[in-house]
Amino acid sequence: MSRVSTGPSTQPTTAHALLKRLREHGVEKVFGVVGREAASILFDEQDGIEFLLTRHEFTAGVAADVLARISGRPQACWATLGPGMTNLTTGMATSALDRSPVIAMAAQSESHDIFPNDTHQCLDLVKIAEPISKYAAELQRPREITDLVDSAVTSAMTEPVGPSFLSLPVDLLGSSEGIDLAADHGPARTPAKPITAFQPGWESSADEAVALVREAAHPVFVVGAAAIRSGAVPALRALAERLNIPVITTYIAKGVLPQGHELNYGAVTGYMDGILSFPALETLFGPADLVLTVGYDYAEDLRPSMWERGPAKKTVRVAPTANPVPRIYRPTVDVVTDVLAFVEHLDAGTRGVAAKSRHDIAPLRERIADFLADPEQYTDGMRVHQVIDSMNTVMADAAAPGEGTIVSDIGFFRHYGVLFARADQPYGFLTSAGCSSFGYGIAAAIGAQLARPGQPTFLIAGDGGFHSNSADLETAARLGLPIVTVVVNNDTNGLIELYQNIGHQRSHAPAIKFTGVDFVQLAQANGVEGTKATTREELVAALRKGVELGRPYLIEVPVAYDFTAGGFGALKI
């Protein structure tokens, strides 16, 4: 029996109905890699949907994740059956842990030949997807495809937002049975913003929070990405300014307040004391007597232990879902509601309250300024803080006010980005706080540039993570995306070397060291112009050139870390 159609069909198929409904839900791009199901689906048969071929399915998943995160709308990715799907799962896991509404799809063996682990390339895709998705289903009858898409979108857009998955047998994908594109399935009711749980009586809990704010001398906001998803940023900013309450953020909520705003006390990482050789966490949180975690998500890697500095504090948790980690975070008041609804409630309840006397973090700001201004010419490689300061300088000149994106791949340098990278808009700094998979950077930069085509996108990546997914340099070149990539290269998995030193006071080179890769030649082999920079002056000049080129550009920067300095020995593994 032939596995593919012997000729084109004039009848609408499941594939047509699938793409039509995705488009009705606002999906405009599908990232992915197609296999033999190409006999059943051609993505260009649906106006308004563009298929973007990537070199790896992981890239497809992460690019969809970031485009969905920035746009606030569902986006899609595609893989072929078997290994295509297993490659896609890391991108799905990224979407799950970083909270983005992604519709992931994969082809499956013919419906009559689905015998997982026995049929060629046949795995139980739904069971694989279930632990890392909000919804997972396999198409059983072609006429149900529209309903499956609707269910997938609703689930993906329900807090905590995340991926939905559809398994599509190739014969059913190409089937016309029961398919009528003119049939009335009702409108595609894509939620305008993520659907939130409203705990009955949340206003009463919110009133308790209002009372705590009224009484507090030194409250602080700790803001997570759910505040951005709810549309609460303008109202939160106005409230913080009226009450003079500092704003501290998680990794991926940087930019809730612009970089230079006096109430922006920065994003926090558990490595900041060690990087700065300064008691940064104590300075930020020690004087606070009330911590309001607004849109906070434990997956964003800001742990309660970070704010538990100084005297005991009261805490208010405001989130769109019930507390998943009560044994770790037991707030004084827990408000389960839409973040914007809470901010508006708090604003109304604190009318007439005098502005607070925020605690002073001038010593920390001075330490950061001195650190970034580091003029030394190191003989063993630049320091990452010098690299990021150079990126900030050029970004400030290249981007219009409130624009520009700095993307970070995963590695020790990422924690420098959390501390120092410029972010003047929500998601102005992008990294994977939840999943943190090597190779995230180039895929995320592709998604960011597609989401913000008129704005500059910078990517900082380590040699280890970047080369784990460097094939998609060609994707950026083929799509003509003006991403300026900085590869900070020490031929080492640097964060792992740090932990070796913490645990053993030495490093084990075979577990962390690589032989050299010429990333400039690698870029050129993929159609991307590149150069090497070894000083601040060379790096700034190269960054400016990259911005002016209007196409992908790569800069390799030799770097070195000094793990013997600072407070790294106090880190907890």
Backbone torsions as a table, in degrees:
resi	resn	phi	psi	omega
1	MET	NA	131.7	178.6
2	SER	-70.9	142.8	-179.1
3	ARG	-89.0	-13.0	-175.4
4	VAL	-125.3	161.9	177.6
5	SER	-65.3	146.4	179.4
6	THR	-85.6	-4.8	179.8
7	GLY	-175.0	167.0	-178.2
8	PRO	-67.7	148.2	178.8
9	SER	-107.7	141.8	176.9
10	THR	-91.1	-5.2	-179.1
11	GLN	-87.0	142.8	173.7
12	PRO	-63.7	144.3	-176.9
13	THR	-119.2	175.5	174.4
14	THR	-54.9	-40.0	179.9
15	ALA	-59.3	-42.4	178.1
16	HIS	-62.4	-44.3	-178.5
17	ALA	-66.5	-37.1	177.6
18	LEU	-60.4	-52.9	-177.5
19	LEU	-65.6	-37.2	178.5
20	LYS	-60.6	-45.5	-177.6
21	ARG	-71.4	-37.1	175.4
22	LEU	-58.4	-44.2	-179.7
23	ARG	-65.2	-38.7	178.4
24	GLU	-63.8	-25.4	175.4
25	HIS	-85.8	3.1	175.9
26	GLY	96.3	0.5	178.0
27	VAL	-68.8	127.6	-179.4
28	GLU	-115.0	-21.9	-176.9
29	LYS	-132.7	139.9	173.6
30	VAL	-124.1	117.4	178.4
31	PHE	-94.3	141.4	176.7
32	GLY	167.3	-171.3	177.7
33	VAL	-132.4	125.1	-175.5
34	VAL	-98.8	143.9	175.8
35	GLY	-114.1	-142.3	-173.6
36	ARG	-70.2	-9.6	173.5
37	GLU	-68.4	-3.1	175.4
38	ALA	-58.9	-22.0	175.6
39	ALA	-67.6	-18.4	-175.0
40	SER	-110.6	-17.6	-175.4
41	ILE	-142.1	129.2	171.2
42	LEU	-121.1	116.4	-171.0
43	PHE	-69.9	-21.4	-177.7
44	ASP	-81.1	5.5	176.9
45	GLU	-83.5	-2.6	177.0
46	GLN	-115.9	115.5	176.8
47	ASP	-60.1	139.1	175.1
48	GLY	90.9	-5.3	175.9
49	ILE	-114.7	129.2	179.2
50	GLU	-113.3	127.8	175.3
51	PHE	-91.9	128.4	-178.9
52	LEU	-114.2	106.5	-178.4
53	LEU	-73.3	127.1	175.6
54	THR	-110.5	166.7	178.9
55	ARG	-81.5	-22.3	-178.6
56	HIS	-143.9	145.4	-178.5
57	GLU	-65.7	-30.3	175.9
58	PHE	-58.5	-43.5	176.7
59	THR	-59.1	-42.3	179.9
60	ALA	-59.2	-45.7	-178.7
61	GLY	-64.6	-42.9	-177.6
62	VAL	-72.5	-39.4	177.8
63	ALA	-60.9	-41.2	176.3
64	ALA	-64.8	-40.4	179.0
65	ASP	-57.6	-49.1	-175.7
66	VAL	-72.0	-40.4	176.5
67	LEU	-61.3	-39.6	177.7
68	ALA	-67.2	-40.6	-179.0
69	ARG	-61.6	-47.6	-176.6
70	ILE	-72.1	-41.9	-177.2
71	SER	-77.9	-23.3	-175.7
72	GLY	72.9	12.6	-177.5
73	ARG	-121.6	155.0	177.9
74	PRO	-62.3	140.7	174.6
75	GLN	-131.8	165.4	-167.9
76	ALA	-127.9	153.6	173.7
77	CYS	-140.8	158.4	-170.3
78	TRP	-138.3	142.4	173.2
79	ALA	-140.8	156.6	173.8
80	THR	-81.0	178.1	-175.3
81	LEU	-69.9	164.9	174.6
82	GLY	63.4	-117.8	-175.2
83	PRO	-64.2	-25.8	175.0
84	GLY	-60.6	-44.1	178.4
85	MET	-66.3	-43.3	-178.6
86	THR	-65.6	-32.1	173.6
87	ASN	-66.1	-35.1	-177.5
88	LEU	-71.2	-22.3	-171.7
89	THR	-62.4	-32.0	178.4
90	THR	-67.1	-36.5	173.5
91	GLY	-65.0	-38.0	176.1
92	MET	-65.1	-42.2	178.6
93	ALA	-62.3	-36.1	176.0
94	THR	-62.6	-45.4	177.3
95	SER	-61.6	-37.6	-179.2
96	ALA	-67.9	-47.9	-175.0
97	LEU	-81.3	-23.4	178.2
98	ASP	-100.4	1.5	170.1
99	ARG	63.3	69.1	174.5
100	SER	-130.3	140.3	-177.1
101	PRO	-82.1	91.1	-177.1
102	VAL	-110.4	136.7	172.6
103	ILE	-101.5	103.2	-179.8
104	ALA	-94.9	136.8	-178.5
105	MET	-134.8	147.0	175.9
106	ALA	-144.2	144.7	173.2
107	ALA	-71.1	155.6	176.9
108	GLN	-131.9	161.5	175.6
109	SER	-54.8	163.7	177.7
110	GLU	-55.1	146.1	-173.6
111	SER	-57.2	-31.0	-179.6
112	HIS	-83.0	-3.9	-174.0
113	ASP	-126.1	24.8	179.8
114	ILE	-87.9	94.2	174.3
115	PHE	-127.1	86.1	-173.4
116	PRO	-53.0	136.0	179.2
117	ASN	71.1	5.3	175.2
118	ASP	-122.7	-43.4	176.8
119	THR	-75.3	145.1	177.4
120	HIS	-50.9	123.7	177.7
121	GLN	60.5	19.3	-177.7
122	CYS	-102.7	119.5	174.8
123	LEU	-124.7	161.8	176.2
124	ASP	-80.3	89.7	-171.5
125	LEU	-65.5	-35.9	-179.5
126	VAL	-65.9	-43.8	179.2
127	LYS	-65.7	-34.4	175.7
128	ILE	-64.0	-41.0	-174.2
129	ALA	-78.1	-30.5	-170.6
130	GLU	-53.9	-43.9	-177.4
131	PRO	-69.2	-16.0	-176.5
132	ILE	-121.4	25.2	-179.7
133	SER	-143.2	161.2	177.5
134	LYS	-81.8	-25.3	-174.3
135	TYR	-157.1	135.7	178.6
136	ALA	-144.3	127.6	-177.7
137	ALA	-150.3	154.0	175.9
138	GLU	-113.5	134.3	179.1
139	LEU	-63.8	126.8	178.4
140	GLN	-106.5	-36.8	-177.9
141	ARG	-134.8	127.8	-175.6
142	PRO	-50.4	-39.8	-174.8
143	ARG	-64.9	-12.2	-177.8
144	GLU	-91.5	2.3	-172.5
145	ILE	-62.0	-39.2	-179.4
146	THR	-63.8	-41.7	178.8
147	ASP	-63.8	-38.5	179.5
148	LEU	-65.2	-41.6	178.0
149	VAL	-62.6	-44.4	179.0
150	ASP	-59.2	-45.2	179.5
151	SER	-64.2	-39.6	179.8
152	ALA	-63.3	-43.5	-179.2
153	VAL	-66.3	-45.6	-179.3
154	THR	-59.9	-44.0	-179.6
155	SER	-66.1	-43.4	-179.1
156	ALA	-62.7	-32.1	-177.3
157	MET	-95.1	15.7	175.6
158	THR	-104.5	129.6	-178.9
159	GLU	-63.7	140.8	-8.4
160	PRO	-70.8	126.9	-176.3
161	VAL	-62.5	157.1	-177.5
162	GLY	179.2	-170.1	-174.9
163	PRO	-82.6	147.3	165.0
164	SER	-112.1	156.1	-174.9
165	PHE	-133.8	137.1	175.9
166	LEU	-124.5	125.5	174.3
167	SER	-97.4	128.4	-169.4
168	LEU	-126.8	99.0	176.5
169	PRO	-55.8	135.9	-170.4
170	VAL	-65.6	-32.1	179.2
171	ASP	-71.2	-36.8	178.1
172	LEU	-72.0	-31.3	178.3
173	LEU	-62.4	-34.6	179.6
174	GLY	-95.2	6.2	-176.3
175	SER	-83.0	148.0	174.7
176	SER	-103.2	-1.0	-175.0
177	GLU	-61.7	119.2	176.2
178	GLY	75.2	6.8	-176.9
179	ILE	-92.7	122.2	176.7
180	ASP	-137.4	102.1	-176.2
181	LEU	-65.5	-17.9	179.0
182	ALA	-88.4	-6.5	-178.4
183	ALA	-64.1	147.2	-178.8
184	ASP	-89.3	104.0	176.9
185	HIS	-97.5	6.4	-176.2
186	GLY	82.0	166.7	-179.8
187	PRO	-68.1	153.1	174.6
188	ALA	-80.2	101.1	-173.7
189	ARG	-85.8	75.2	176.2
190	THR	-75.3	123.0	179.7
191	PRO	-56.8	139.5	179.8
192	ALA	-65.4	-30.1	173.1
193	LYS	-151.1	167.5	-175.5
194	PRO	-53.6	141.4	178.9
195	ILE	-76.2	132.2	-172.1
196	THR	-116.1	146.4	170.9
197	ALA	-79.5	132.2	174.0
198	PHE	-110.8	108.0	179.5
199	GLN	-67.9	128.3	178.3
200	PRO	-52.3	132.4	-179.7
201	GLY	78.1	19.1	-178.2
202	TRP	-61.0	-29.1	179.5
203	GLU	-61.6	-34.0	177.9
204	SER	-64.9	-43.5	176.3
205	SER	-64.6	-38.8	178.4
206	ALA	-63.8	-35.0	176.4
207	ASP	-63.9	-38.3	175.4
208	GLU	-61.2	-40.2	177.7
209	ALA	-64.6	-40.6	176.7
210	VAL	-57.7	-44.4	179.7
211	ALA	-61.7	-40.2	179.1
212	LEU	-65.4	-38.9	178.5
213	VAL	-66.4	-41.0	179.0
214	ARG	-59.4	-38.5	-176.0
215	GLU	-81.6	-24.5	-170.6
216	ALA	-69.5	144.7	174.7
217	ALA	-91.6	-40.0	-176.0
218	HIS	-133.9	69.5	177.4
219	PRO	-76.8	155.6	172.5
220	VAL	-136.1	146.7	170.4
221	PHE	-92.9	132.6	167.9
222	VAL	-112.6	112.4	-167.1
223	VAL	-109.3	134.1	175.9
224	GLY	-113.9	178.7	-171.6
225	ALA	-67.9	-23.1	178.4
226	ALA	-62.0	-25.5	175.4
227	ALA	-66.4	-36.5	177.2
228	ILE	-69.1	-46.2	-178.0
229	ARG	-61.5	-29.8	-177.8
230	SER	-80.1	-10.7	-175.7
231	GLY	81.4	22.6	-173.5
232	ALA	-89.1	-5.2	-170.4
233	VAL	-59.8	-49.9	-179.9
234	PRO	-60.0	-42.2	-179.4
235	ALA	-67.9	-37.7	179.2
236	LEU	-67.2	-40.3	178.3
237	ARG	-62.9	-45.5	179.7
238	ALA	-62.4	-40.4	179.0
239	LEU	-65.7	-45.0	178.8
240	ALA	-60.3	-40.9	-179.5
241	GLU	-68.2	-40.2	-179.3
242	ARG	-66.6	-39.8	-177.6
243	LEU	-95.1	-3.3	178.9
244	ASN	60.1	45.9	-178.6
245	ILE	-104.3	125.2	178.9
246	PRO	-63.8	152.1	179.4
247	VAL	-118.8	122.3	174.4
248	ILE	-116.4	143.0	-175.3
249	THR	-125.9	163.9	168.2
250	THR	-76.2	175.4	179.6
251	TYR	-49.8	-52.8	-167.4
252	ILE	-92.1	4.2	173.6
253	ALA	-103.1	7.3	173.6
254	LYS	-53.2	141.7	179.5
255	GLY	98.4	-4.7	174.2
256	VAL	-56.5	-40.0	165.5
257	LEU	-113.9	145.1	179.9
258	PRO	-60.2	160.0	-173.9
259	GLN	-52.2	-44.9	-173.1
260	GLY	-91.3	6.3	-177.6
261	HIS	-67.3	136.1	-175.0
262	GLU	-64.2	-23.8	179.1
263	LEU	-91.3	-3.9	177.0
264	ASN	-80.1	102.6	-179.9
265	TYR	-92.0	5.6	170.1
266	GLY	95.8	173.1	173.5
267	ALA	-94.4	152.4	-175.0
268	VAL	-117.6	149.6	174.4
269	THR	-140.3	148.8	179.2
270	GLY	-66.1	-9.6	-179.7
271	TYR	-94.9	-0.8	-168.7
272	MET	-67.7	-36.7	178.3
273	ASP	-61.9	-41.3	-179.7
274	GLY	-69.3	-42.8	-179.9
275	ILE	-61.9	-44.4	-174.3
276	LEU	-88.3	-11.4	-171.5
277	SER	51.3	48.8	-172.1
278	PHE	-155.1	143.7	179.6
279	PRO	-75.8	69.4	-172.9
280	ALA	-67.5	-45.3	-178.0
281	LEU	-64.2	-38.9	177.2
282	GLU	-64.4	-40.2	179.7
283	THR	-64.9	-40.2	-177.8
284	LEU	-72.6	-43.7	-169.4
285	PHE	-111.2	-19.4	-174.1
286	GLY	-53.3	-49.0	-176.9
287	PRO	-76.2	-13.1	-174.7
288	ALA	-68.3	140.2	175.6
289	ASP	-110.7	-8.9	177.3
290	LEU	-145.5	127.7	177.4
291	VAL	-115.3	118.8	177.0
292	LEU	-104.8	108.7	179.4
293	THR	-90.2	107.0	-169.9
294	VAL	-107.9	109.7	-175.2
295	GLY	72.9	21.2	-177.5
296	TYR	-72.6	141.3	-179.2
297	ASP	-136.0	123.3	-178.3
298	TYR	-57.3	-29.3	-179.9
299	ALA	-66.6	-15.8	-178.8
300	GLU	-80.7	4.7	169.2
301	ASP	67.0	31.3	165.3
302	LEU	-110.5	109.7	-171.1
303	ARG	-94.5	147.6	179.4
304	PRO	-52.5	-30.9	179.6
305	SER	-60.9	-22.1	-179.8
306	MET	-71.6	-34.2	-179.6
307	TRP	-95.0	-4.0	179.8
308	GLU	-85.1	56.9	178.5
309	ARG	-111.3	149.1	179.1
310	GLY	72.4	-156.2	-179.5
311	PRO	-61.1	160.2	178.1
312	ALA	-59.6	143.9	-177.1
313	LYS	-125.7	155.8	168.6
314	LYS	-90.1	151.5	-177.1
315	THR	-132.8	147.0	174.4
316	VAL	-124.9	124.5	176.3
317	ARG	-103.3	124.0	177.1
318	VAL	-122.7	115.9	-175.8
319	ALA	-152.9	157.3	-178.6
320	PRO	-83.1	1.4	179.0
321	THR	-136.9	161.5	177.2
322	ALA	-63.4	153.1	-177.6
323	ASN	-64.8	115.7	-178.5
324	PRO	-85.9	-10.5	-175.2
325	VAL	-129.6	56.9	-175.3
326	PRO	-64.4	-24.7	-179.9
327	ARG	-75.0	-14.8	179.5
328	ILE	-104.7	-38.5	-179.6
329	TYR	-126.1	107.6	177.1
330	ARG	-113.3	90.1	-176.5
331	PRO	-69.6	155.1	173.6
332	THR	-63.5	-40.8	177.8
333	VAL	-133.4	134.0	179.5
334	ASP	-119.0	119.5	-178.0
335	VAL	-116.7	110.5	179.6
336	VAL	-100.5	104.0	-176.4
337	THR	-166.6	175.8	171.8
338	ASP	-63.5	133.8	-174.6
339	VAL	-62.8	-42.7	178.9
340	LEU	-61.6	-40.0	178.3
341	ALA	-60.3	-40.6	178.9
342	PHE	-66.4	-46.3	-178.0
343	VAL	-59.5	-41.4	177.9
344	GLU	-65.7	-37.6	177.9
345	HIS	-65.7	-43.1	179.3
346	LEU	-66.8	-37.9	178.9
347	ASP	-62.0	-46.4	179.8
348	ALA	-65.2	-37.4	-176.1
349	GLY	-77.0	-12.8	-178.9
350	THR	-112.6	14.6	175.3
351	ARG	-61.3	133.0	-178.7
352	GLY	90.2	-9.6	177.6
353	VAL	-76.2	134.2	179.8
354	ALA	-68.1	151.7	177.6
355	ALA	-59.6	143.5	-179.1
356	LYS	-77.8	160.6	175.2
357	SER	-96.7	93.1	-175.3
358	ARG	-69.2	148.2	-178.4
359	HIS	-75.2	152.7	-172.4
360	ASP	-87.9	129.6	174.7
361	ILE	-119.1	26.0	-179.0
362	ALA	-54.3	-41.7	179.2
363	PRO	-60.5	-37.5	178.1
364	LEU	-67.8	-44.0	179.6
365	ARG	-63.3	-37.6	177.9
366	GLU	-66.4	-41.0	178.9
367	ARG	-62.7	-42.5	178.9
368	ILE	-64.0	-43.6	-179.7
369	ALA	-62.3	-44.5	178.4
370	ASP	-63.7	-40.6	-178.4
371	PHE	-61.9	-47.5	-177.5
372	LEU	-69.9	-28.5	-178.7
373	ALA	-79.3	-1.3	-177.9
374	ASP	-39.8	110.7	-175.4
375	PRO	-92.1	-2.7	-170.1
376	GLU	-65.7	141.4	173.5
377	GLN	-96.4	102.1	-177.8
378	TYR	-81.7	139.2	-177.5
379	THR	-82.4	-19.1	-176.8
380	ASP	-100.8	8.6	179.4
381	GLY	128.6	153.0	177.0
382	MET	-63.1	164.1	174.0
383	ARG	-99.4	148.6	-173.8
384	VAL	-61.9	-35.4	179.2
385	HIS	-64.1	-30.4	175.8
386	GLN	-69.3	-38.3	178.8
387	VAL	-62.7	-48.2	-176.9
388	ILE	-68.0	-36.7	176.8
389	ASP	-61.7	-38.0	177.3
390	SER	-66.0	-42.0	177.6
391	MET	-62.4	-42.8	178.4
392	ASN	-59.7	-42.3	-178.3
393	THR	-60.8	-47.5	-177.6
394	VAL	-72.6	-37.7	177.9
395	MET	-60.6	-41.2	-179.9
396	ALA	-60.6	-34.9	179.9
397	ASP	-81.0	-32.2	-172.3
398	ALA	-85.7	-28.6	-173.5
399	ALA	-98.4	144.4	171.1
400	ALA	-67.2	158.3	179.6
401	PRO	-52.8	131.4	178.5
402	GLY	77.9	15.4	-178.8
403	GLU	-127.3	176.8	178.3
404	GLY	96.5	147.8	-178.5
405	THR	-136.0	130.6	170.2
406	ILE	-110.1	122.3	-179.4
407	VAL	-106.0	139.5	177.0
408	SER	-121.6	129.6	167.8
409	ASP	-72.5	-169.7	-172.8
410	ILE	-105.1	133.5	-180.0
411	GLY	162.0	-177.7	-178.3
412	PHE	-63.2	-35.9	178.9
413	PHE	-57.1	-27.6	-178.6
414	ARG	-58.4	-35.0	-178.9
415	HIS	-71.9	-26.5	170.0
416	TYR	-67.9	-39.2	177.3
417	GLY	-62.9	-41.4	177.9
418	VAL	-57.5	-41.6	-177.6
419	LEU	-76.4	-42.7	-163.4
420	PHE	-114.9	-21.7	-172.5
421	ALA	-64.9	140.0	-180.0
422	ARG	-69.3	135.7	175.5
423	ALA	-148.2	108.5	-177.4
424	ASP	-108.8	8.9	176.4
425	GLN	-150.3	157.2	174.7
426	PRO	-55.6	135.9	-174.4
427	TYR	61.5	27.1	172.4
428	GLY	-74.5	-19.1	169.8
429	PHE	-121.6	125.9	-175.9
430	LEU	-121.7	129.7	171.0
431	THR	-153.4	170.7	178.0
432	SER	-98.0	97.0	-179.6
433	ALA	-74.3	-33.8	-172.9
434	GLY	-83.7	-55.4	-175.3
435	CYS	-90.6	-41.2	175.1
436	SER	53.5	57.6	179.7
437	SER	-95.4	134.2	171.6
438	PHE	-49.0	139.6	177.4
439	GLY	90.7	0.2	-179.9
440	TYR	-60.9	-34.2	-164.8
441	GLY	-60.5	-53.2	-175.1
442	ILE	-66.2	-36.9	177.8
443	ALA	-65.5	-43.3	179.3
444	ALA	-65.1	-38.6	178.9
445	ALA	-64.7	-37.8	176.1
446	ILE	-61.1	-47.2	178.0
447	GLY	-61.7	-41.0	-178.4
448	ALA	-67.0	-42.4	-178.5
449	GLN	-68.1	-35.4	176.2
450	LEU	-68.5	-33.2	178.8
451	ALA	-73.5	-30.8	-176.4
452	ARG	-129.7	68.4	-170.9
453	PRO	-64.5	-22.9	-179.0
454	GLY	-95.0	6.2	-175.6
455	GLN	-117.5	150.7	177.8
456	PRO	-70.5	143.9	175.4
457	THR	-125.5	121.9	174.5
458	PHE	-108.7	142.4	175.3
459	LEU	-123.3	130.4	169.8
460	ILE	-112.3	129.9	-176.4
461	ALA	-142.6	147.7	173.5
462	GLY	-84.7	162.6	-178.7
463	ASP	-62.7	-36.1	-178.4
464	GLY	-68.2	-54.8	-178.6
465	GLY	-66.3	-41.1	-177.0
466	PHE	-63.1	-44.5	-176.1
467	HIS	-74.3	-15.2	176.8
468	SER	-70.6	-16.0	-178.6
469	ASN	-143.0	27.8	-171.4
470	SER	-71.8	-12.0	179.4
471	ALA	-59.3	-27.0	-177.7
472	ASP	-81.5	7.9	162.2
473	LEU	-56.6	-39.8	179.1
474	GLU	-62.6	-34.6	177.8
475	THR	-64.0	-45.8	178.2
476	ALA	-61.3	-39.7	179.0
477	ALA	-67.7	-44.5	-179.0
478	ARG	-61.9	-37.2	-179.9
479	LEU	-83.5	-7.0	178.7
480	GLY	66.5	35.3	-176.1
481	LEU	-86.4	123.6	-175.4
482	PRO	-79.3	64.6	179.2
483	ILE	-91.9	126.6	176.3
484	VAL	-97.9	112.5	-175.0
485	THR	-103.7	131.9	173.3
486	VAL	-114.2	115.7	176.7
487	VAL	-98.2	110.2	177.0
488	VAL	-87.1	115.4	-165.6
489	ASN	-116.8	117.6	169.4
490	ASN	-126.9	15.9	179.1
491	ASP	52.2	36.7	-173.5
492	THR	-150.8	147.2	164.3
493	ASN	-80.4	90.9	-167.2
494	GLY	-64.6	-40.4	-178.6
495	LEU	-66.0	-35.0	178.7
496	ILE	-69.8	-34.9	175.6
497	GLU	-62.6	-39.7	176.7
498	LEU	-57.6	-47.2	-177.9
499	TYR	-68.9	-32.9	174.0
500	GLN	-60.6	-42.7	-179.8
501	ASN	-67.2	-36.9	177.7
502	ILE	-64.8	-43.4	-174.6
503	GLY	-83.0	-26.5	-171.1
504	HIS	-132.7	0.1	-177.5
505	GLN	58.0	22.7	174.2
506	ARG	-164.0	169.8	178.4
507	SER	-114.9	155.1	178.5
508	HIS	-112.1	97.9	-168.8
509	ALA	-55.6	-42.5	-177.5
510	PRO	-59.4	-22.2	-178.5
511	ALA	-86.6	-10.5	-172.7
512	ILE	-136.3	-17.4	-171.8
513	LYS	-95.4	139.8	175.7
514	PHE	-114.2	160.1	166.3
515	THR	-79.7	160.8	-171.9
516	GLY	-66.6	142.7	171.9
517	VAL	-119.8	130.7	175.6
518	ASP	-85.3	95.7	-174.3
519	PHE	-71.4	-22.8	175.4
520	VAL	-67.7	-45.5	177.2
521	GLN	-65.7	-37.4	177.2
522	LEU	-60.1	-44.6	178.7
523	ALA	-60.8	-46.8	-178.3
524	GLN	-62.3	-35.8	178.8
525	ALA	-65.5	-21.5	179.8
526	ASN	-102.9	12.4	176.5
527	GLY	83.4	21.2	-178.4
528	VAL	-118.5	128.6	176.5
529	GLU	-70.3	146.1	-178.9
530	GLY	-152.1	166.9	177.8
531	THR	-154.0	169.1	176.2
532	LYS	-113.9	139.1	178.4
533	ALA	-127.5	133.5	-178.3
534	THR	-119.4	-4.9	178.3
535	THR	-133.2	164.6	175.8
536	ARG	-55.5	-45.9	-175.4
537	GLU	-62.5	-44.0	179.1
538	GLU	-65.0	-38.6	-178.2
539	LEU	-67.9	-45.0	179.5
540	VAL	-61.4	-42.7	179.1
541	ALA	-63.2	-40.6	179.8
542	ALA	-68.0	-40.0	177.7
543	LEU	-62.0	-43.1	178.5
544	ARG	-62.9	-41.6	178.0
545	LYS	-62.5	-42.8	179.8
546	GLY	-59.1	-41.6	178.7
547	VAL	-64.5	-41.4	-176.0
548	GLU	-71.8	-26.6	-176.2
549	LEU	-62.2	-40.6	-177.7
550	GLY	76.5	19.2	174.7
551	ARG	-149.0	172.4	-175.6
552	PRO	-59.1	143.8	-178.4
553	TYR	-147.7	140.0	-178.2
554	LEU	-124.9	138.5	178.1
555	ILE	-125.5	122.3	175.5
556	GLU	-95.8	129.9	-178.2
557	VAL	-126.5	112.3	173.6
558	PRO	-64.7	131.0	-178.8
559	VAL	-132.1	166.1	174.9
560	ALA	-145.4	148.8	174.8
561	TYR	-111.8	150.0	174.0
562	ASP	-116.2	98.3	-176.6
563	PHE	-83.9	-3.7	178.2
564	THR	-85.7	-14.7	-179.5
565	ALA	-92.3	165.4	172.2
566	GLY	75.3	-162.8	-173.2
567	GLY	-106.7	31.7	-176.5
568	PHE	-64.1	-27.4	-179.7
569	GLY	-63.4	-19.1	-179.0
570	ALA	-87.4	-6.0	-179.5
571	LEU	-64.7	146.6	176.6
572	LYS	-101.2	127.7	178.9
573	ILE	-79.7	NA	NA
